Amino acid sequence: MLLATVPTRAEAPLKRSRAVQELICEAGAALDRLDVAQAREFWGAAYDIERSNVAMCNLGQL
């Protein structure tokens, strides 16, 4: 039996606000300094502004 399939496309990444993008950059800089606590705070602030899976996953890892 043949099933017709619709090709799936990857969803376009969400546009982040400038504030969230700055927090993500700060989190990356904090991790470069090995300041995990500060990086977690930045990711938490980013998650409070825009609830995303990426932010949630990074919070969980940190």
N, C-alpha and C positions, 0 to 999 in steps of 0.2 A: 504494500500500500504506500503510495506516495503522498507525502504531506507538503502542502505549499508553505513555505516559510518566508517570512518577511525579513529582509536583511536588517540587522539591528545596528544602530549607530551609537557610538559613545556619546554621552551627554556632554554638552559644552560646559567647561568649568564655569562656576558662578563668578560673577564680577564681585570682587571684594571692595568694601568701602576703603577710603584712604586711611581712616583710623585703624581699621583691622589690619590692613597691610603693614602699617607702621608697627603695630604690636607684634606681628609675626616676625618682622625684621629684628625688633628688639629681643624677641625670644631667641632667635637664632644667634644673635650677638651674645646673649647671656649664656647660651650653651657653649659657644666658643670659649668663653671665660670659665667654663665648668661650673657656672652658677645655676644649678638645677632648680633651686627654690625660686629664684627670680624668673627663670624661663617659664616655670609653671604658673606664676602669677600673671605673666604676660599672656599666656595661652588662655588662662581663665578669664582675663579681661576681654580677650578677643571673642571667646565663647559667649560671654554675657551680651556682647553687642550683636553678633551674628552666630546663631547656633548652627554649627556645621559639624559634619562627621569628622572632618580633618582636625578641628580643634578638640573635639571630644577624644579622638584617638591619641592626640599628643598629650592631653591631660592625663589620660590613663597610663601612658608610657612613662610620664614624668612622676 
